[in-house]
Amino acid sequence: MCRFFKKQFIKDMDIEFTHELNLEQFENWCTFCLDNTIEMYENKDSYMNVWDREKEKYIVYIQRNEQSGIENFFNKMLVK
């Protein structure tokens, strides 16, 4: 994804939270999303996963309208 498109897409998403994840954290995030797919769909939760080559981390962008379950997940996981 070109840098301009990525910046414009992120701007259009109205991002509230951004999290940088290592591989293990990203795998936990993927499991959380799979386990909560129906609820996330019903809540119309929006997020975007991006691999950042320079940082060698996954970046997760979470839109402003997300439900508290997503942010609670990140707060618990990133405290460990």
Backbone as a chain_set.jsonl record, in Angstrom:
{"seq": "MCRFFKKQFIKDMDIEFTHELNLEQFENWCTFCLDNTIEMYENKDSYMNVWDREKEKYIVYIQRNEQSGIENFFNKMLVK", "coords": {"N": [[0.855, -1.161, 0.0], [0.672, 2.133, -0.939], [2.273, 4.973, 0.599], [0.817, 7.437, 0.616], [-1.825, 6.626, 0.06], [-2.272, 4.941, 2.252], [-2.094, 6.791, 4.402], [-4.254, 8.498, 3.747], [-6.377, 6.68, 3.841], [-6.322, 5.9, 6.522], [-6.854, 8.371, 7.698], [-9.478, 8.762, 6.769], [-10.737, 6.728, 8.142], [-11.093, 7.603, 10.714], [-9.449, 7.225, 13.116], [-9.058, 6.075, 16.426], [-7.53, 4.561, 18.217], [-4.24, 3.187, 18.147], [-2.139, 0.433, 17.839], [0.991, -1.109, 18.243], [2.196, -4.219, 17.441], [3.969, -7.205, 18.279], [4.785, -10.426, 16.811], [3.644, -12.524, 18.412], [1.74, -11.096, 19.936], [0.162, -10.175, 17.844], [-0.862, -12.579, 16.86], [-2.46, -13.295, 19.063], [-4.316, -11.205, 18.914], [-5.527, -11.807, 16.437], [-6.754, -14.246, 17.104], [-8.552, -13.338, 19.059], [-10.204, -11.739, 17.41], [-11.3, -13.7, 15.706], [-12.659, -15.273, 17.588], [-14.598, -13.491, 18.391], [-16.072, -12.695, 16.217], [-18.847, -12.538, 15.376], [-20.035, -10.802, 17.273], [-18.445, -8.523, 16.85], [-19.136, -7.947, 14.223], [-21.884, -7.406, 14.491], [-21.742, -5.15, 16.12], [-20.583, -3.446, 14.396], [-17.849, -2.909, 14.44], [-14.704, -1.544, 13.517], [-11.515, -2.049, 12.131], [-8.045, -2.041, 11.149], [-5.388, -3.928, 9.987], [-1.925, -3.62, 9.582], [1.217, -4.337, 8.189], [4.242, -3.059, 9.172], [7.086, -2.454, 7.593], [9.423, -1.056, 8.22], [9.429, -0.805, 11.027], [9.117, -3.403, 11.659], [6.822, -4.564, 12.786], [3.388, -5.337, 13.503], [0.806, -3.113, 12.876], [-2.097, -2.052, 14.357], [-4.958, -0.405, 13.611], [-7.67, 1.185, 15.062], [-10.981, 2.074, 14.737], [-12.887, 4.965, 15.752], [-15.527, 4.346, 16.565], [-15.509, 1.914, 17.882], [-16.337, -0.838, 20.061], [-16.105, -1.265, 23.633], [-14.949, -3.719, 24.253], [-12.833, -4.368, 22.518], [-10.832, -2.462, 23.111], [-10.474, -3.08, 25.799], [-9.414, -5.654, 25.524], [-6.888, -5.053, 24.341], [-5.764, -3.457, 26.376], [-5.476, -5.328, 28.465], [-3.815, -7.281, 27.238], [-1.477, -5.858, 26.489], [-0.445, -5.035, 28.876], [0.775, -7.176, 30.022]], "CA": [[0.0, 0.0, 0.0], [1.529, 3.32, -0.992], [2.181, 5.783, 1.817], [-0.269, 8.412, 0.531], [-3.095, 5.921, 0.187], [-2.383, 4.493, 3.643], [-2.391, 7.959, 5.24], [-5.609, 8.956, 3.446], [-7.302, 5.658, 4.321], [-6.335, 6.003, 7.982], [-7.563, 9.612, 8.005], [-10.901, 8.529, 6.503], [-11.259, 5.779, 9.116], [-11.311, 8.271, 11.993], [-8.749, 6.349, 14.048], [-8.975, 6.483, 17.824], [-6.453, 3.823, 18.871], [-3.239, 2.525, 17.316], [-1.313, -0.447, 18.655], [2.085, -1.794, 17.562], [2.23, -5.562, 17.997], [4.915, -8.201, 17.79], [4.093, -11.573, 16.215], [2.823, -13.21, 19.415], [0.599, -10.238, 20.237], [-0.704, -10.159, 16.67], [-1.578, -13.863, 16.851], [-3.51, -13.178, 20.081], [-5.321, -10.311, 18.355], [-6.258, -12.575, 15.417], [-7.602, -15.2, 17.823], [-9.639, -12.542, 19.646], [-11.122, -11.357, 16.329], [-12.029, -14.899, 15.277], [-13.563, -15.679, 18.669], [-15.63, -12.474, 18.591], [-16.483, -12.236, 14.892], [-20.268, -12.2, 15.295], [-20.265, -9.593, 18.068], [-17.79, -7.403, 16.184], [-19.958, -7.634, 13.06], [-23.126, -6.778, 14.962], [-21.388, -3.825, 16.656], [-19.981, -2.677, 13.296], [-16.488, -2.527, 14.816], [-13.81, -1.411, 12.372], [-10.085, -2.016, 12.419], [-7.202, -2.346, 10.003], [-4.071, -4.478, 10.324], [-0.91, -3.248, 8.597], [2.587, -4.724, 8.512], [5.167, -1.951, 8.977], [8.408, -3.039, 7.294], [10.488, -0.322, 8.897], [9.402, -1.131, 12.451], [8.973, -4.855, 11.762], [5.716, -4.81, 13.709], [2.043, -5.169, 12.985], [0.124, -1.936, 13.41], [-3.546, -2.218, 14.331], [-5.683, 0.86, 13.71], [-9.032, 0.915, 15.51], [-11.828, 3.23, 14.486], [-13.47, 5.639, 16.905], [-16.814, 3.78, 16.99], [-15.35, 0.549, 18.397], [-16.917, -1.169, 21.356], [-15.088, -1.308, 24.686], [-14.306, -5.03, 24.316], [-11.563, -4.339, 21.785], [-9.835, -1.718, 23.882], [-10.199, -3.887, 26.994], [-8.506, -6.712, 25.103], [-5.537, -4.501, 24.185], [-5.266, -3.031, 27.687], [-5.053, -6.531, 29.198], [-2.712, -7.949, 26.557], [-0.262, -5.054, 26.441], [0.06, -4.855, 30.234], [1.568, -8.376, 30.364]], "C": [[0.905, 1.228, 0.0], [1.273, 4.204, 0.231], [1.024, 6.787, 1.772], [-1.61, 7.73, 0.739], [-3.316, 5.477, 1.623], [-2.756, 5.659, 4.552], [-3.821, 8.437, 5.011], [-6.637, 7.974, 3.99], [-7.436, 5.742, 5.836], [-7.078, 7.272, 8.402], [-9.073, 9.42, 7.837], [-11.534, 7.598, 7.524], [-11.591, 6.429, 10.451], [-10.757, 7.405, 13.131], [-8.745, 6.921, 15.462], [-7.791, 5.826, 18.523], [-5.529, 3.211, 17.832], [-2.363, 1.694, 18.236], [-0.257, -1.1, 17.776], [2.279, -3.144, 18.231], [3.375, -6.385, 17.418], [4.112, -9.407, 17.288], [3.174, -12.27, 17.214], [1.567, -12.391, 19.757], [-0.382, -10.208, 19.07], [-1.494, -11.467, 16.548], [-2.701, -13.865, 17.88], [-4.652, -12.288, 19.59], [-6.17, -11.052, 17.306], [-7.206, -13.58, 16.062], [-8.793, -14.484, 18.448], [-10.675, -12.181, 18.578], [-11.942, -12.557, 15.857], [-13.04, -15.333, 16.321], [-14.755, -14.731, 18.823], [-16.199, -11.925, 17.279], [-17.924, -11.756, 14.856], [-20.556, -10.901, 16.055], [-19.643, -8.369, 17.404], [-18.585, -6.976, 14.945], [-21.226, -6.891, 13.48], [-22.882, -5.368, 15.494], [-20.827, -2.887, 15.588], [-18.606, -2.126, 13.682], [-15.604, -2.51, 13.575], [-12.366, -1.343, 12.848], [-9.337, -2.35, 11.149], [-5.854, -2.828, 10.524], [-3.102, -4.129, 9.202], [0.443, -3.741, 9.086], [3.482, -3.533, 8.184], [6.564, -2.535, 8.799], [9.525, -2.361, 8.065], [10.569, -0.675, 10.379], [9.406, -2.627, 12.705], [7.964, -5.226, 12.842], [4.408, -4.71, 12.938], [1.44, -3.944, 13.656], [-1.374, -2.194, 13.261], [-4.168, -0.851, 14.58], [-7.133, 0.527, 14.054], [-9.843, 2.193, 15.398], [-12.517, 3.72, 15.754], [-14.753, 4.977, 17.418], [-16.708, 2.385, 17.586], [-16.0, 0.386, 19.768], [-15.8, -1.378, 22.374], [-14.366, -2.645, 24.763], [-12.961, -5.069, 23.62], [-10.5, -3.63, 22.606], [-9.507, -2.442, 25.18], [-9.234, -5.011, 26.684], [-7.072, -6.19, 25.016], [-4.956, -4.056, 25.523], [-4.756, -4.223, 28.487], [-3.826, -7.161, 28.574], [-1.413, -7.158, 26.661], [0.309, -4.76, 27.817], [0.993, -5.995, 30.604], [3.04, -8.159, 30.146]], "O": [[1.797, 1.348, 0.839], [0.19, 4.178, 0.815], [0.328, 6.972, 2.77], [-2.44, 8.208, 1.513], [-4.417, 5.617, 2.157], [-3.648, 5.523, 5.389], [-4.529, 8.747, 5.969], [-7.657, 8.386, 4.541], [-8.543, 5.663, 6.369], [-7.85, 7.247, 9.36], [-9.854, 9.869, 8.676], [-12.741, 7.665, 7.754], [-12.318, 5.836, 11.249], [-11.5, 6.922, 13.986], [-8.465, 8.103, 15.667], [-7.119, 6.464, 19.333], [-5.973, 2.772, 16.771], [-1.9, 2.169, 19.273], [-0.567, -1.591, 16.691], [2.5, -3.217, 19.44], [3.706, -6.281, 16.237], [2.883, -9.395, 17.341], [2.029, -12.576, 16.881], [0.469, -12.939, 19.852], [-1.597, -10.215, 19.267], [-2.666, -11.452, 16.172], [-3.785, -14.38, 17.606], [-5.822, -12.589, 19.827], [-7.395, -10.928, 17.3], [-8.339, -13.742, 15.611], [-9.92, -14.973, 18.374], [-11.878, -12.303, 18.81], [-13.147, -12.436, 15.635], [-14.158, -15.72, 15.981], [-15.803, -15.13, 19.329], [-16.741, -10.82, 17.244], [-18.194, -10.666, 14.352], [-21.237, -10.013, 15.543], [-20.245, -7.295, 17.394], [-18.695, -5.785, 14.655], [-21.586, -5.873, 12.889], [-23.73, -4.49, 15.334], [-20.62, -1.698, 15.833], [-18.244, -1.014, 13.298], [-15.74, -3.357, 12.691], [-12.043, -0.673, 13.829], [-9.909, -2.873, 10.192], [-5.257, -2.201, 11.4], [-3.408, -4.314, 8.024], [0.78, -3.583, 10.26], [3.486, -3.05, 7.052], [7.152, -3.05, 9.75], [10.465, -3.017, 8.512], [11.663, -0.828, 10.922], [9.666, -3.074, 13.822], [8.217, -6.08, 13.69], [4.329, -4.09, 11.877], [1.558, -3.77, 14.868], [-1.855, -2.515, 12.174], [-3.939, -0.224, 15.614], [-7.749, -0.32, 13.406], [-9.45, 3.248, 15.895], [-12.7, 2.962, 16.707], [-15.033, 5.051, 18.615], [-17.732, 1.729, 17.78], [-16.182, 1.346, 20.517], [-14.661, -1.644, 21.992], [-13.258, -2.701, 25.295], [-12.041, -5.738, 24.09], [-9.394, -4.142, 22.776], [-8.356, -2.417, 25.618], [-8.337, -5.301, 27.476], [-6.15, -6.805, 25.551], [-3.768, -4.261, 25.774], [-3.706, -4.133, 29.123], [-2.894, -7.539, 29.283], [-0.355, -7.741, 26.897], [1.438, -4.282, 27.921], [1.905, -5.811, 31.41], [3.838, -9.065, 30.384]]}, "num_chains": 1, "name": "protein.A"}
